[in-house]
Every structure is written in C-alpha cells, then in structure tokens.
Amino acid sequence: MAHGKVMRIQAASEPGEVATTENAGSHAATCALPYVSFNQLRSFHAVAVGGSVTAAAALLHVSQPTVTIQLRQLESHYGVELVRRTPKGLRLSPLGESLFAITERLFALHAEAIELLNSSATTLRGELRIGGVAPHFVMRLLAAFTSEFPSVSVSLWLDNSTAVIRELVEQRIDVGVVGQAALDSRLLALPYSKQNVVLFCHDGHPWAARDGVRLADLAEEPLVMREHGSMSRAVLEEALREQGIAPQVKLEVGREGVREAVVAGLGVGITTEVEYVPDPRTRMLPIVDADVFTEAFAVCLRSRRTVSTVRAFMRTAEALFERSA
C-alpha cells in the first residue's frame, strides 16, 4: 500500500461539508487499520484448504519452507495455536477453524477486488482449469466456451465425479462437469445435460440379439462395473437395490477398460448412451423397464462464482442447458 496521506470520507457536520483526515483530528487515529501480514494469512488459508503444507505450497506456487515459516510466524506473533501437528497430519485447532471461516470470506472478497480492477477489460482473459468426468460430457461445453472466449487459456483434467469435486473443493481446479449434484453448501451446481444408462455385451453373448434388458435379468448376470465414484454405476446400483437385486460384479475397472473386458467375455458392461462407442464386437442394450439416467452438472465453488472466467463458464453451461431443454 502506498505511504502518504489517506483520505477518508466522514459524516459532514453541516450540509455540503466533506470531512477528511485533514479536519477529522484524532478521529483518524481511531480508524487506523490494524496490521496483519497478508502473506501469513494466505499461507494459513492455503494450509486449511489443502490440508497440508505440501498442498498449500502447490496452491501458492511457493516452497514448503516458506509456507511453514509464515504459518509459524503468524502463530508466534499472536501467541496462539492455529494448526495442530499430529501423526496423521495437520488439523486445525478450534481457533484455526474460526479463523478459516473468516479467511474464506476474506479471500473471496480479495478475488472480487481483483475482478473489479480487471472489469474494465473488454476481452475476457486469464486461465481456467476444468475438471470433467468424461470427454463426451465436457467437450460440447468446452467448445462453446472457447469459441466465445478465445483469449482464455483452458486446461482439462478427467476423472470420476467424486475426484473432480474433491479437486474443486481443494481449489486445484476452477470449475467441473460432474455426474452428480453434490450435497455440499460450498458448491454451486447448474444442470447441464441428462444421459440414459445402458448395458452392452459382446457379440457372442446370448443377449446380443435382444432389443433391451429388464433389471431383473441382471440378478445372476456377471457385470463389469466402473470404479466406485462413477455415477453410472451408482444410479444403476440404486435402481437394482430398489427392486431387491444385488448386482453380481465380476470385474471392477476404470472407464478405459470396461469395453475390452466386455469383449473378452468377462461380463456385461455399464455405460451411458453418449459414452457408448459403436463397435462390431459389442451390442448396446437399453434398460426397458426402468428410467435409469445420470445428469451432468457444471459446478464451481460458491465463494469463487464471481470470478470472471468461472462466471462465464457457468453462464455458458446454463445457456447450453436451456437450448437443449
């Protein structure tokens, strides 16, 4: 902050009078801002968000010793314990939890201040880190966004919904496209699209000539499932549970391995219509007696929803949903 004379507007004693520190006298001293190291608060906040000094250093793009020193200086200056160092890692003390609630608001306002200072720019610029559950879900939205905002640099990281939400909460990404609306008050979620869950089998399977399957057919059928955290798996398991059917999971494998496992005859696979890739070795099987579907949502942290790039991405998702509704 620049040194020199600080001008503060006060209530005027007479109509038309503007009071400043020039005529406020001793009142200026009582209004002086208390000092606290912003960098120390920032290091504390990053540790609280990331859960470790390593994660905090990565968030701040500084060294781990820098974070450790600033955190210790903050605690030492006020003679308090903000972070407890346990064998299982760092945990916030009760005072640390209270301070974290304040720094969440502080750094949200800090982001708003930066946005205000940048608001005069006519072209949206910057960087946007996107997390998504599958290329099929995110690419249409990504294409629409980059077409409208070509000066924004984007990066895309893919995983399941649970992992994307975790990275979002820890602020390693800015926005996400996920297969669930997380019940987390810290997140803002907007519906983006809806996809039917389908099954598929190899071309030599007895079901290959069918037009579809019923949920009851799955009672004894070996299934190839995605990992836990996959929303297509979660909604199918819920539909089966409602009918008292326990799925027979023969193999649990990541997204890329499901198709090859089905082709190898390990079981019937689960995917969504938009993710199913036509292959002469497999047959897609709709579920004919239940409405089993996943929904895709664009999500961001509520505390960062006013950041210009985040706000633009969420508005793009909302517009796409409205056009497809």
Salt bridges, closest charged atoms under 4 A:
GLU22 OE2 - LYS5 NZ 2.56
GLU75 OE1 - ARG85 NH2 3.24
GLU81 OE1 - ARG84 NE 3.14
GLU167 OE2 - ARG166 NE 3.73
GLU167 OE2 - ARG172 NH1 3.62
GLU170 OE1 - ARG172 NH1 1.87
ASP174 OD1 - ARG129 NH2 2.86
ASP174 OD1 - ARG304 NH1 2.96
ASP184 OD2 - ARG186 NH2 2.90
ASP217 OD2 - ARG210 NH1 2.86
GLU221 OE2 - HIS205 NE2 2.76
GLU227 OE2 - ARG226 NH2 2.99
GLU237 OE2 - ARG233 NE 3.00
GLU238 OE1 - ARG241 NH2 2.60
GLU252 OE1 - HIS228 NE2 3.81
GLU252 OE1 - ARG233 NH1 2.75
GLU260 OE2 - ARG281 NH2 3.31
GLU275 OE2 - ARG255 NH1 2.14
ASP279 OD2 - ARG259 NH1 3.75
ASP279 OD2 - ARG281 NH2 2.88
